[in-house]
Amino acid sequence: DIAAVSAGGQHTVGLKTDGTVIAIGSNEYGQCNVQSWRDMVTVSAGYDYTAGIKKDGTVAVSYNTVQRVDSWMDMKAISAGDLYAVGLKKDGTVAAVGLDELGQGDVELWTDIAAVSAGSAHTVGLKADGTVVATGENDYGQCDVDSWTDIAAVSVGYGRTVGLKTDRTVVAVGKNEYGECDVGSWKDIIAVSAGYKYTVGVKADGTVVAVGKNEDGQCNVGSWKDITAASAGIFHTVGLKADG
């Protein structure tokens, strides 16, 4: 009965259909201490912590990597970055807490945002009109998304940004050391997730594709079937099956 999954640094979090949360993996920093969470609508696994949004728009967080997040209200989504978190408010504005050395938290002026994705040092926002905004480190051109249009979903990986277009093709900009941006040939994609140095896509037929670094087998998804969503973490990939 899993409704959503999120892969973090060395842990995996699952949101159940009843609003409770489960987690497995490393718990060195309490990132798996989510057993008491209730009435959750979304969860996000960061590098060493877990964050989630409750039905009432408040935030739950497993560890104090991101300070002051407990005071957030009227939130509808959250994205856990490495050492910072970005929250999407119900009015389409955005808040951020935590590390902001490279401007990854400079999101206060964003409006009409439909989705957010936080990475190691840059943040991306998907606007309601299908365009994209970005802030933070841009050493690899990972924030060069101004020309993107007709985007349905975004996902931030290490040094790169991946966008799912409304026609089910995929675009990517940024660091491409291991071919993690080589998504131009993908078709019929319904969901994307950018991991540390690799990228995963879920196809409309329930199969999964992946490109990039595969030293830990995180791209070994070719045999997966009946998948509705996937989450790419640092060294591992989690797929959500149609049967929950």
C-alpha positions as CSV (number, residue, x, y, z in Angstrom):
1,D,0.0,0.0,0.0
2,I,2.8,2.4,-0.9
3,A,1.7,5.7,-2.6
4,A,5.1,7.3,-3.2
5,V,8.8,6.5,-2.7
6,S,11.9,8.6,-2.2
7,A,15.5,7.5,-2.3
8,G,18.0,9.4,-0.2
9,G,21.7,9.2,0.5
10,Q,21.7,5.8,2.2
11,H,18.0,5.3,3.1
12,T,14.7,4.9,1.4
13,V,11.3,6.4,2.4
14,G,7.9,5.2,1.5
15,L,4.6,7.1,1.9
16,K,1.7,4.7,2.5
17,T,-1.8,5.2,1.3
18,D,-3.1,5.8,4.8
19,G,-0.7,8.7,5.3
20,T,1.8,6.9,7.5
21,V,5.5,6.6,6.5
22,I,8.1,3.8,6.6
23,A,11.8,4.0,6.0
24,I,14.7,1.5,5.7
25,G,18.5,1.9,5.5
26,S,21.0,4.0,7.4
27,N,19.7,5.7,10.4
28,E,22.9,7.3,11.6
29,Y,21.3,10.7,11.8
30,G,17.7,9.6,12.6
31,Q,16.7,9.8,9.0
32,C,14.5,6.7,9.4
33,N,12.7,7.9,12.5
34,V,9.4,8.5,10.8
35,Q,7.3,5.8,12.5
36,S,5.2,8.4,14.3
37,W,4.3,10.5,11.3
38,R,0.6,10.6,10.4
39,D,-1.6,12.4,7.9
40,M,1.3,12.9,5.4
41,V,0.7,13.8,1.8
42,T,4.2,13.8,0.5
43,V,7.7,12.8,1.6
44,S,11.2,13.5,0.4
45,A,14.5,11.8,1.4
46,G,17.5,14.0,1.5
47,Y,21.2,13.0,1.9
48,D,20.9,12.3,5.6
49,Y,17.4,13.3,6.7
50,T,13.7,13.0,5.7
51,A,11.1,15.7,5.3
52,G,7.4,15.6,4.6
53,I,4.3,17.6,4.3
54,K,1.2,16.9,6.4
55,K,-2.4,17.4,5.3
56,D,-2.7,20.6,7.3
57,G,0.2,22.1,5.4
58,T,2.8,21.8,8.2
59,V,6.1,20.1,7.9
60,A,7.7,17.0,9.5
61,V,11.4,16.6,9.5
62,S,13.5,13.7,11.0
63,Y,16.7,15.6,11.7
64,N,18.0,19.1,12.2
65,T,20.1,19.4,9.1
66,V,17.5,21.9,8.0
67,Q,16.7,24.3,10.8
68,R,13.6,26.4,11.1
69,V,11.6,24.2,8.8
70,D,9.2,23.4,11.7
71,S,7.7,26.9,11.4
72,W,6.6,26.5,7.8
73,M,2.8,26.7,7.1
74,D,0.5,26.3,4.2
75,M,2.9,24.0,2.3
76,K,2.0,21.5,-0.4
77,A,5.3,20.0,-1.4
78,I,8.9,19.7,-0.2
79,S,12.2,18.7,-1.8
80,A,15.0,17.6,0.4
81,G,18.4,18.7,-0.9
82,D,21.8,17.6,0.5
83,L,22.1,20.2,3.3
84,Y,19.0,22.3,2.6
85,A,15.3,22.0,1.9
86,V,12.9,23.8,-0.4
87,G,9.2,24.0,0.3
88,L,6.4,24.9,-2.1
89,K,3.6,26.8,-0.6
90,K,-0.1,26.4,-1.6
91,D,0.0,30.0,-3.1
92,G,2.8,29.0,-5.6
93,T,5.6,30.8,-3.7
94,V,8.7,29.0,-2.4
95,A,10.7,28.9,0.9
96,A,14.1,27.5,1.6
97,V,16.2,26.7,4.7
98,G,19.6,25.4,5.3
99,L,22.9,25.8,3.3
100,D,22.8,28.7,0.9
101,E,26.5,29.3,0.1
102,L,25.9,29.3,-3.7
103,G,22.4,30.9,-3.8
104,Q,20.5,27.6,-3.9
105,G,18.1,29.1,-1.4
106,D,17.4,32.3,-3.3
107,V,13.8,31.4,-4.1
108,E,11.8,34.0,-2.2
109,L,10.8,36.0,-5.4
110,W,9.5,33.0,-7.3
111,T,5.8,32.9,-8.0
112,D,3.3,30.7,-9.8
113,I,5.5,27.6,-9.1
114,A,3.9,24.2,-9.5
115,A,6.8,22.0,-8.4
116,V,10.3,22.3,-6.9
117,S,13.4,20.2,-6.9
118,A,16.5,20.7,-4.7
119,G,19.9,19.1,-5.3
120,S,23.4,19.5,-3.9
121,A,23.9,23.2,-4.7
122,H,21.1,24.3,-7.1
123,T,17.3,24.5,-7.0
124,V,14.8,24.4,-9.9
125,G,11.2,25.5,-10.0
126,L,8.6,24.4,-12.5
127,K,6.2,27.2,-13.2
128,A,2.5,26.7,-13.9
129,D,2.9,27.7,-17.5
130,G,5.5,25.0,-18.2
131,T,8.6,27.2,-18.1
132,V,11.4,26.7,-15.6
133,V,13.4,28.8,-13.2
134,A,16.7,27.9,-11.4
135,T,19.1,29.3,-8.9
136,G,22.4,28.3,-7.3
137,E,25.6,26.8,-8.7
138,N,25.8,26.9,-12.4
139,D,29.4,25.7,-13.1
140,Y,28.1,23.1,-15.5
141,G,25.2,25.1,-17.0
142,Q,22.7,23.2,-14.8
143,C,20.7,26.4,-14.3
144,D,20.5,27.2,-18.0
145,V,16.8,26.3,-18.3
146,D,15.4,29.7,-19.3
147,S,14.6,28.5,-22.8
148,W,12.7,25.4,-21.7
149,T,8.9,25.3,-22.4
150,D,6.1,22.7,-22.2
151,I,7.7,21.1,-19.2
152,A,5.6,18.8,-17.1
153,A,8.1,17.8,-14.4
154,V,11.6,18.6,-13.2
155,S,14.3,16.7,-11.3
156,V,17.6,17.9,-10.0
157,G,20.7,15.7,-9.8
158,Y,24.3,16.4,-9.0
159,G,25.3,19.3,-11.3
160,R,22.4,18.8,-13.8
161,T,18.7,19.4,-14.3
162,V,16.3,17.0,-16.0
163,G,13.0,18.1,-17.5
164,L,10.1,15.9,-18.6
165,K,8.2,17.5,-21.5
166,T,4.5,17.4,-22.1
167,D,5.1,15.3,-25.2
168,R,6.8,12.7,-23.0
169,T,10.3,13.4,-24.2
170,V,13.1,14.4,-21.9
171,V,15.7,17.3,-21.8
172,A,18.7,17.7,-19.6
173,V,21.5,20.3,-19.0
174,G,24.6,20.3,-16.9
175,K,27.3,17.8,-15.9
176,N,27.5,14.9,-18.3
177,E,30.6,13.1,-17.2
178,Y,29.0,9.6,-17.2
179,G,26.3,10.2,-19.9
180,E,23.8,11.1,-17.2
181,C,22.3,13.8,-19.6
182,D,22.0,11.5,-22.6
183,V,18.3,11.3,-22.5
184,G,17.5,12.9,-25.9
185,S,16.4,9.6,-27.4
186,W,13.9,8.7,-24.7
187,K,10.2,8.5,-25.7
188,D,6.9,7.8,-23.9
189,I,8.3,8.9,-20.5
190,I,5.8,9.6,-17.7
191,A,8.2,10.3,-14.9
192,V,11.9,11.2,-14.4
193,S,14.3,11.2,-11.5
194,A,17.8,12.6,-11.5
195,G,20.1,10.7,-9.1
196,Y,23.7,11.6,-8.0
197,K,25.4,10.7,-11.3
198,Y,22.7,9.0,-13.2
199,T,19.1,9.5,-14.5
200,V,16.1,7.3,-14.5
201,G,12.9,7.5,-16.6
202,V,9.7,5.6,-16.2
203,K,8.0,4.7,-19.5
204,A,4.2,4.7,-20.2
205,D,4.3,0.9,-20.5
206,G,5.7,0.5,-17.0
207,T,9.2,-0.3,-17.9
208,V,12.2,1.8,-16.8
209,V,15.3,3.3,-18.5
210,A,18.5,4.7,-17.0
211,V,21.7,6.4,-18.1
212,G,24.9,7.4,-16.3
213,K,27.2,5.9,-13.7
214,N,26.4,2.4,-12.7
215,E,29.1,1.3,-10.3
216,D,26.6,0.1,-7.7
217,G,24.1,-1.3,-10.1
218,Q,21.8,1.7,-9.7
219,C,21.0,1.6,-13.4
220,N,20.1,-2.1,-13.5
221,V,16.4,-1.5,-14.1
222,G,16.0,-3.1,-17.5
223,S,14.0,-6.0,-16.1
224,W,11.5,-3.9,-14.1
225,K,7.9,-4.0,-15.1
226,D,4.6,-2.4,-13.9
227,I,6.4,0.6,-12.5
228,T,4.5,3.9,-12.0
229,A,7.2,6.0,-10.4
230,A,10.9,5.8,-9.6
231,S,13.3,7.6,-7.3
232,A,17.0,7.9,-8.0
233,G,19.2,8.4,-4.9
234,I,22.9,8.7,-4.4
235,F,23.8,5.0,-5.1
236,H,20.4,3.2,-5.4
237,T,17.1,3.4,-7.3
238,V,13.7,2.6,-6.0
239,G,10.7,1.8,-8.2
240,L,7.0,1.9,-7.2
241,K,5.0,-0.9,-8.7
242,A,1.4,-0.4,-9.9
243,D,0.1,-2.7,-7.1
244,G,1.6,-0.5,-4.4
